[in-house]
Amino acid sequence: MFGAPPPPSAEELRQQEALASQTVYGALATCVLLYLSPFAVDYVSKLV
């Protein structure tokens, strides 16, 4: 009954891919920081 929405343009696809890549890299960086944070806390507590 109703038509599908128009397909995204090439520029919109590039913007969405860039946003998706940025999101994935941000999530990976957060995982690394959360993994390393206990070691950093232990190191700092030994210095004090």
CHARMM-style PDB file with segment names, atoms N, HN, CA, C and O in Angstrom:
ATOM      1  N   MET     1       0.824  -1.175   0.000  1.00  0.00      PROA
ATOM      2  CA  MET     1       0.000   0.000   0.000  1.00  0.00      PROA
ATOM      3  C   MET     1       0.877   1.250   0.000  1.00  0.00      PROA
ATOM      4  O   MET     1       0.661   2.164  -0.797  1.00  0.00      PROA
ATOM      5  N   PHE     2       1.859   1.290   0.888  1.00  0.00      PROA
ATOM      6  HN  PHE     2       2.034   0.549   1.535  1.00  0.00      PROA
ATOM      7  CA  PHE     2       2.752   2.437   0.927  1.00  0.00      PROA
ATOM      8  C   PHE     2       4.096   2.031   0.338  1.00  0.00      PROA
ATOM      9  O   PHE     2       4.519   0.882   0.456  1.00  0.00      PROA
ATOM     10  N   GLY     3       4.746   2.973  -0.286  1.00  0.00      PROA
ATOM     11  HN  GLY     3       4.402   3.907  -0.382  1.00  0.00      PROA
ATOM     12  CA  GLY     3       6.053   2.701  -0.866  1.00  0.00      PROA
ATOM     13  C   GLY     3       7.143   2.751   0.190  1.00  0.00      PROA
ATOM     14  O   GLY     3       6.962   3.310   1.272  1.00  0.00      PROA
ATOM     15  N   ALA     4       8.257   2.168  -0.141  1.00  0.00      PROA
ATOM     16  HN  ALA     4       8.405   1.714  -1.020  1.00  0.00      PROA
ATOM     17  CA  ALA     4       9.407   2.179   0.764  1.00  0.00      PROA
ATOM     18  C   ALA     4      10.049   3.566   0.750  1.00  0.00      PROA
ATOM     19  O   ALA     4       9.887   4.310  -0.217  1.00  0.00      PROA
ATOM     20  N   PRO     5      10.769   3.916   1.801  1.00  0.00      PROA
ATOM     21  CA  PRO     5      11.457   5.213   1.789  1.00  0.00      PROA
ATOM     22  C   PRO     5      12.538   5.223   0.711  1.00  0.00      PROA
ATOM     23  O   PRO     5      13.035   4.166   0.319  1.00  0.00      PROA
ATOM     24  N   PRO     6      12.897   6.387   0.241  1.00  0.00      PROA
ATOM     25  CA  PRO     6      13.922   6.440  -0.809  1.00  0.00      PROA
ATOM     26  C   PRO     6      15.263   5.940  -0.275  1.00  0.00      PROA
ATOM     27  O   PRO     6      15.569   6.119   0.904  1.00  0.00      PROA
ATOM     28  N   PRO     7      16.052   5.320  -1.130  1.00  0.00      PROA
ATOM     29  CA  PRO     7      17.358   4.823  -0.677  1.00  0.00      PROA
ATOM     30  C   PRO     7      18.270   5.997  -0.311  1.00  0.00      PROA
ATOM     31  O   PRO     7      18.155   7.080  -0.885  1.00  0.00      PROA
ATOM     32  N   PRO     8      19.168   5.779   0.641  1.00  0.00      PROA
ATOM     33  CA  PRO     8      20.072   6.877   1.021  1.00  0.00      PROA
ATOM     34  C   PRO     8      21.045   7.202  -0.109  1.00  0.00      PROA
ATOM     35  O   PRO     8      21.425   6.341  -0.902  1.00  0.00      PROA
ATOM     36  N   SER     9      21.428   8.459  -0.152  1.00  0.00      PROA
ATOM     37  HN  SER     9      21.119   9.159   0.492  1.00  0.00      PROA
ATOM     38  CA  SER     9      22.380   8.876  -1.183  1.00  0.00      PROA
ATOM     39  C   SER     9      23.778   8.383  -0.815  1.00  0.00      PROA
ATOM     40  O   SER     9      24.010   7.905   0.296  1.00  0.00      PROA
ATOM     41  N   ALA    10      24.691   8.504  -1.751  1.00  0.00      PROA
ATOM     42  HN  ALA    10      24.503   8.893  -2.653  1.00  0.00      PROA
ATOM     43  CA  ALA    10      26.070   8.062  -1.514  1.00  0.00      PROA
ATOM     44  C   ALA    10      26.705   8.865  -0.382  1.00  0.00      PROA
ATOM     45  O   ALA    10      27.460   8.314   0.420  1.00  0.00      PROA
ATOM     46  N   GLU    11      26.408  10.152  -0.309  1.00  0.00      PROA
ATOM     47  HN  GLU    11      25.795  10.599  -0.960  1.00  0.00      PROA
ATOM     48  CA  GLU    11      26.958  10.994   0.761  1.00  0.00      PROA
ATOM     49  C   GLU    11      26.400  10.574   2.117  1.00  0.00      PROA
ATOM     50  O   GLU    11      27.136  10.533   3.103  1.00  0.00      PROA
ATOM     51  N   GLU    12      25.121  10.264   2.173  1.00  0.00      PROA
ATOM     52  HN  GLU    12      24.523  10.297   1.372  1.00  0.00      PROA
ATOM     53  CA  GLU    12      24.526   9.802   3.433  1.00  0.00      PROA
ATOM     54  C   GLU    12      25.142   8.475   3.872  1.00  0.00      PROA
ATOM     55  O   GLU    12      25.388   8.264   5.059  1.00  0.00      PROA
ATOM     56  N   LEU    13      25.387   7.589   2.922  1.00  0.00      PROA
ATOM     57  HN  LEU    13      25.187   7.760   1.958  1.00  0.00      PROA
ATOM     58  CA  LEU    13      26.030   6.315   3.258  1.00  0.00      PROA
ATOM     59  C   LEU    13      27.433   6.532   3.816  1.00  0.00      PROA
ATOM     60  O   LEU    13      27.818   5.886   4.791  1.00  0.00      PROA
ATOM     61  N   ARG    14      28.201   7.439   3.204  1.00  0.00      PROA
ATOM     62  HN  ARG    14      27.888   7.964   2.412  1.00  0.00      PROA
ATOM     63  CA  ARG    14      29.551   7.730   3.705  1.00  0.00      PROA
ATOM     64  C   ARG    14      29.501   8.300   5.120  1.00  0.00      PROA
ATOM     65  O   ARG    14      30.325   7.948   5.964  1.00  0.00      PROA
ATOM     66  N   GLN    15      28.537   9.177   5.377  1.00  0.00      PROA
ATOM     67  HN  GLN    15      27.867   9.463   4.692  1.00  0.00      PROA
ATOM     68  CA  GLN    15      28.401   9.759   6.715  1.00  0.00      PROA
ATOM     69  C   GLN    15      28.037   8.686   7.740  1.00  0.00      PROA
ATOM     70  O   GLN    15      28.569   8.670   8.849  1.00  0.00      PROA
ATOM     71  N   GLN    16      27.135   7.799   7.363  1.00  0.00      PROA
ATOM     72  HN  GLN    16      26.702   7.812   6.462  1.00  0.00      PROA
ATOM     73  CA  GLN    16      26.727   6.738   8.285  1.00  0.00      PROA
ATOM     74  C   GLN    16      27.869   5.755   8.534  1.00  0.00      PROA
ATOM     75  O   GLN    16      28.032   5.276   9.656  1.00  0.00      PROA
ATOM     76  N   GLU    17      28.657   5.451   7.510  1.00  0.00      PROA
ATOM     77  HN  GLU    17      28.524   5.840   6.599  1.00  0.00      PROA
ATOM     78  CA  GLU    17      29.806   4.563   7.688  1.00  0.00      PROA
ATOM     79  C   GLU    17      30.857   5.211   8.588  1.00  0.00      PROA
ATOM     80  O   GLU    17      31.457   4.537   9.425  1.00  0.00      PROA
ATOM     81  N   ALA    18      31.079   6.504   8.419  1.00  0.00      PROA
ATOM     82  HN  ALA    18      30.592   7.051   7.739  1.00  0.00      PROA
ATOM     83  CA  ALA    18      32.043   7.210   9.271  1.00  0.00      PROA
ATOM     84  C   ALA    18      31.568   7.208  10.722  1.00  0.00      PROA
ATOM     85  O   ALA    18      32.368   7.005  11.636  1.00  0.00      PROA
ATOM     86  N   LEU    19      30.289   7.430  10.935  1.00  0.00      PROA
ATOM     87  HN  LEU    19      29.640   7.595  10.192  1.00  0.00      PROA
ATOM     88  CA  LEU    19      29.742   7.416  12.289  1.00  0.00      PROA
ATOM     89  C   LEU    19      29.842   6.023  12.902  1.00  0.00      PROA
ATOM     90  O   LEU    19      30.160   5.886  14.083  1.00  0.00      PROA
ATOM     91  N   ALA    20      29.574   4.996  12.113  1.00  0.00      PROA
ATOM     92  HN  ALA    20      29.316   5.107  11.153  1.00  0.00      PROA
ATOM     93  CA  ALA    20      29.676   3.623  12.614  1.00  0.00      PROA
ATOM     94  C   ALA    20      31.123   3.285  12.973  1.00  0.00      PROA
ATOM     95  O   ALA    20      31.374   2.663  14.004  1.00  0.00      PROA
ATOM     96  N   SER    21      32.065   3.686  12.140  1.00  0.00      PROA
ATOM     97  HN  SER    21      31.861   4.192  11.302  1.00  0.00      PROA
ATOM     98  CA  SER    21      33.482   3.437  12.434  1.00  0.00      PROA
ATOM     99  C   SER    21      33.903   4.160  13.705  1.00  0.00      PROA
ATOM    100  O   SER    21      34.604   3.594  14.544  1.00  0.00      PROA
ATOM    101  N   GLN    22      33.477   5.404  13.847  1.00  0.00      PROA
ATOM    102  HN  GLN    22      32.907   5.864  13.166  1.00  0.00      PROA
ATOM    103  CA  GLN    22      33.808   6.177  15.045  1.00  0.00      PROA
ATOM    104  C   GLN    22      33.226   5.512  16.290  1.00  0.00      PROA
ATOM    105  O   GLN    22      33.877   5.483  17.335  1.00  0.00      PROA
ATOM    106  N   THR    23      32.028   4.987  16.192  1.00  0.00      PROA
ATOM    107  HN  THR    23      31.500   5.010  15.343  1.00  0.00      PROA
ATOM    108  CA  THR    23      31.390   4.322  17.322  1.00  0.00      PROA
ATOM    109  C   THR    23      32.150   3.056  17.707  1.00  0.00      PROA
ATOM    110  O   THR    23      32.362   2.793  18.891  1.00  0.00      PROA
ATOM    111  N   VAL    24      32.557   2.278  16.716  1.00  0.00      PROA
ATOM    112  HN  VAL    24      32.385   2.492  15.754  1.00  0.00      PROA
ATOM    113  CA  VAL    24      33.296   1.039  16.994  1.00  0.00      PROA
ATOM    114  C   VAL    24      34.643   1.357  17.632  1.00  0.00      PROA
ATOM    115  O   VAL    24      35.026   0.721  18.613  1.00  0.00      PROA
ATOM    116  N   TYR    25      35.372   2.340  17.083  1.00  0.00      PROA
ATOM    117  HN  TYR    25      35.061   2.857  16.285  1.00  0.00      PROA
ATOM    118  CA  TYR    25      36.671   2.701  17.660  1.00  0.00      PROA
ATOM    119  C   TYR    25      36.509   3.245  19.074  1.00  0.00      PROA
ATOM    120  O   TYR    25      37.337   2.972  19.943  1.00  0.00      PROA
ATOM    121  N   GLY    26      35.456   4.006  19.308  1.00  0.00      PROA
ATOM    122  HN  GLY    26      34.783   4.228  18.602  1.00  0.00      PROA
ATOM    123  CA  GLY    26      35.202   4.513  20.653  1.00  0.00      PROA
ATOM    124  C   GLY    26      34.905   3.393  21.631  1.00  0.00      PROA
ATOM    125  O   GLY    26      35.371   3.421  22.770  1.00  0.00      PROA
ATOM    126  N   ALA    27      34.136   2.409  21.198  1.00  0.00      PROA
ATOM    127  HN  ALA    27      33.757   2.386  20.273  1.00  0.00      PROA
ATOM    128  CA  ALA    27      33.825   1.269  22.063  1.00  0.00      PROA
ATOM    129  C   ALA    27      35.081   0.459  22.362  1.00  0.00      PROA
ATOM    130  O   ALA    27      35.280   0.024  23.496  1.00  0.00      PROA
ATOM    131  N   LEU    28      35.926   0.253  21.362  1.00  0.00      PROA
ATOM    132  HN  LEU    28      35.764   0.607  20.440  1.00  0.00      PROA
ATOM    133  CA  LEU    28      37.178  -0.477  21.588  1.00  0.00      PROA
ATOM    134  C   LEU    28      38.100   0.277  22.543  1.00  0.00      PROA
ATOM    135  O   LEU    28      38.725  -0.328  23.414  1.00  0.00      PROA
ATOM    136  N   ALA    29      38.183   1.581  22.381  1.00  0.00      PROA
ATOM    137  HN  ALA    29      37.675   2.072  21.674  1.00  0.00      PROA
ATOM    138  CA  ALA    29      39.019   2.375  23.280  1.00  0.00      PROA
ATOM    139  C   ALA    29      38.488   2.308  24.704  1.00  0.00      PROA
ATOM    140  O   ALA    29      39.270   2.229  25.652  1.00  0.00      PROA
ATOM    141  N   THR    30      37.178   2.337  24.865  1.00  0.00      PROA
ATOM    142  HN  THR    30      36.543   2.400  24.095  1.00  0.00      PROA
ATOM    143  CA  THR    30      36.581   2.225  26.193  1.00  0.00      PROA
ATOM    144  C   THR    30      36.886   0.873  26.810  1.00  0.00      PROA
ATOM    145  O   THR    30      37.187   0.793  28.001  1.00  0.00      PROA
ATOM    146  N   CYS    31      36.814  -0.186  26.026  1.00  0.00      PROA
ATOM    147  HN  CYS    31      36.570  -0.121  25.058  1.00  0.00      PROA
ATOM    148  CA  CYS    31      37.136  -1.526  26.535  1.00  0.00      PROA
ATOM    149  C   CYS    31      38.583  -1.599  27.007  1.00  0.00      PROA
ATOM    150  O   CYS    31      38.865  -2.166  28.062  1.00  0.00      PROA
ATOM    151  N   VAL    32      39.493  -1.033  26.238  1.00  0.00      PROA
ATOM    152  HN  VAL    32      39.264  -0.572  25.381  1.00  0.00      PROA
ATOM    153  CA  VAL    32      40.903  -1.055  26.622  1.00  0.00      PROA
ATOM    154  C   VAL    32      41.115  -0.264  27.911  1.00  0.00      PROA
ATOM    155  O   VAL    32      41.829  -0.714  28.807  1.00  0.00      PROA
ATOM    156  N   LEU    33      40.499   0.909  28.005  1.00  0.00      PROA
ATOM    157  HN  LEU    33      39.919   1.275  27.277  1.00  0.00      PROA
ATOM    158  CA  LEU    33      40.647   1.714  29.219  1.00  0.00      PROA
ATOM    159  C   LEU    33      40.072   1.003  30.434  1.00  0.00      PROA
ATOM    160  O   LEU    33      40.671   1.027  31.509  1.00  0.00      PROA
ATOM    161  N   LEU    34      38.925   0.375  30.272  1.00  0.00      PROA
ATOM    162  HN  LEU    34      38.438   0.355  29.399  1.00  0.00      PROA
ATOM    163  CA  LEU    34      38.333  -0.345  31.398  1.00  0.00      PROA
ATOM    164  C   LEU    34      39.176  -1.556  31.784  1.00  0.00      PROA
ATOM    165  O   LEU    34      39.243  -1.909  32.962  1.00  0.00      PROA
ATOM    166  N   TYR    35      39.811  -2.188  30.824  1.00  0.00      PROA
ATOM    167  HN  TYR    35      39.756  -1.901  29.867  1.00  0.00      PROA
ATOM    168  CA  TYR    35      40.676  -3.326  31.127  1.00  0.00      PROA
ATOM    169  C   TYR    35      41.916  -2.875  31.892  1.00  0.00      PROA
ATOM    170  O   TYR    35      42.354  -3.550  32.824  1.00  0.00      PROA
ATOM    171  N   LEU    36      42.480  -1.738  31.502  1.00  0.00      PROA
ATOM    172  HN  LEU    36      42.125  -1.189  30.745  1.00  0.00      PROA
ATOM    173  CA  LEU    36      43.723  -1.264  32.108  1.00  0.00      PROA
ATOM    174  C   LEU    36      43.516  -0.477  33.401  1.00  0.00      PROA
ATOM    175  O   LEU    36      44.473  -0.280  34.150  1.00  0.00      PROA
ATOM    176  N   SER    37      42.316  -0.030  33.678  1.00  0.00      PROA
ATOM    177  HN  SER    37      41.538  -0.189  33.070  1.00  0.00      PROA
ATOM    178  CA  SER    37      42.097   0.825  34.848  1.00  0.00      PROA
ATOM    179  C   SER    37      42.457   0.153  36.174  1.00  0.00      PROA
ATOM    180  O   SER    37      43.030   0.834  37.025  1.00  0.00      PROA
ATOM    181  N   PRO    38      42.167  -1.129  36.418  1.00  0.00      PROA
ATOM    182  CA  PRO    38      42.582  -1.720  37.693  1.00  0.00      PROA
ATOM    183  C   PRO    38      44.106  -1.725  37.865  1.00  0.00      PROA
ATOM    184  O   PRO    38      44.606  -1.525  38.972  1.00  0.00      PROA
ATOM    185  N   PHE    39      44.832  -1.951  36.783  1.00  0.00      PROA
ATOM    186  HN  PHE    39      44.425  -2.113  35.884  1.00  0.00      PROA
ATOM    187  CA  PHE    39      46.288  -1.931  36.858  1.00  0.00      PROA
ATOM    188  C   PHE    39      46.791  -0.526  37.183  1.00  0.00      PROA
ATOM    189  O   PHE    39      47.738  -0.367  37.954  1.00  0.00      PROA
ATOM    190  N   ALA    40      46.166   0.481  36.604  1.00  0.00      PROA
ATOM    191  HN  ALA    40      45.397   0.352  35.978  1.00  0.00      PROA
ATOM    192  CA  ALA    40      46.559   1.862  36.888  1.00  0.00      PROA
ATOM    193  C   ALA    40      46.265   2.215  38.340  1.00  0.00      PROA
ATOM    194  O   ALA    40      47.070   2.888  38.984  1.00  0.00      PROA
ATOM    195  N   VAL    41      45.133   1.774  38.864  1.00  0.00      PROA
ATOM    196  HN  VAL    41      44.479   1.227  38.342  1.00  0.00      PROA
ATOM    197  CA  VAL    41      44.791   2.046  40.261  1.00  0.00      PROA
ATOM    198  C   VAL    41      45.795   1.370  41.183  1.00  0.00      PROA
ATOM    199  O   VAL    41      46.241   1.983  42.153  1.00  0.00      PROA
ATOM    200  N   ASP    42      46.159   0.132  40.908  1.00  0.00      PROA
ATOM    201  HN  ASP    42      45.797  -0.366  40.121  1.00  0.00      PROA
ATOM    202  CA  ASP    42      47.155  -0.569  41.723  1.00  0.00      PROA
ATOM    203  C   ASP    42      48.503   0.151  41.679  1.00  0.00      PROA
ATOM    204  O   ASP    42      49.165   0.303  42.706  1.00  0.00      PROA
ATOM    205  N   TYR    43      48.901   0.587  40.497  1.00  0.00      PROA
ATOM    206  HN  TYR    43      48.363   0.463  39.663  1.00  0.00      PROA
ATOM    207  CA  TYR    43      50.182   1.278  40.347  1.00  0.00      PROA
ATOM    208  C   TYR    43      50.200   2.575  41.153  1.00  0.00      PROA
ATOM    209  O   TYR    43      51.167   2.864  41.857  1.00  0.00      PROA
ATOM    210  N   VAL    44      49.124   3.350  41.044  1.00  0.00      PROA
ATOM    211  HN  VAL    44      48.338   3.115  40.472  1.00  0.00      PROA
ATOM    212  CA  VAL    44      49.062   4.626  41.756  1.00  0.00      PROA
ATOM    213  C   VAL    44      48.987   4.397  43.259  1.00  0.00      PROA
ATOM    214  O   VAL    44      49.595   5.143  44.027  1.00  0.00      PROA
ATOM    215  N   SER    45      48.256   3.384  43.688  1.00  0.00      PROA
ATOM    216  HN  SER    45      47.762   2.778  43.065  1.00  0.00      PROA
ATOM    217  CA  SER    45      48.150   3.131  45.128  1.00  0.00      PROA
ATOM    218  C   SER    45      49.490   2.687  45.714  1.00  0.00      PROA
ATOM    219  O   SER    45      49.759   2.947  46.887  1.00  0.00      PROA
ATOM    220  N   LYS    46      50.328   2.028  44.929  1.00  0.00      PROA
ATOM    221  HN  LYS    46      50.109   1.817  43.977  1.00  0.00      PROA
ATOM    222  CA  LYS    46      51.659   1.634  45.404  1.00  0.00      PROA
ATOM    223  C   LYS    46      52.600   2.838  45.487  1.00  0.00      PROA
ATOM    224  O   LYS    46      53.529   2.843  46.295  1.00  0.00      PROA
ATOM    225  N   LEU    47      52.366   3.849  44.664  1.00  0.00      PROA
ATOM    226  HN  LEU    47      51.611   3.846  44.008  1.00  0.00      PROA
ATOM    227  CA  LEU    47      53.195   5.053  44.702  1.00  0.00      PROA
ATOM    228  C   LEU    47      52.925   5.884  45.952  1.00  0.00      PROA
ATOM    229  O   LEU    47      53.821   6.552  46.469  1.00  0.00      PROA
ATOM    230  N   VAL    48      51.700   5.839  46.428  1.00  0.00      PROA
ATOM    231  HN  VAL    48      50.972   5.297  46.008  1.00  0.00      PROA
ATOM    232  CA  VAL    48      51.300   6.683  47.569  1.00  0.00      PROA
ATOM    233  C   VAL    48      51.622   6.056  48.875  1.00  0.00      PROA
ATOM    234  OT1 VAL    48      51.348   6.639  49.923  1.00  0.00      PROA
TER     235      VAL     48
END
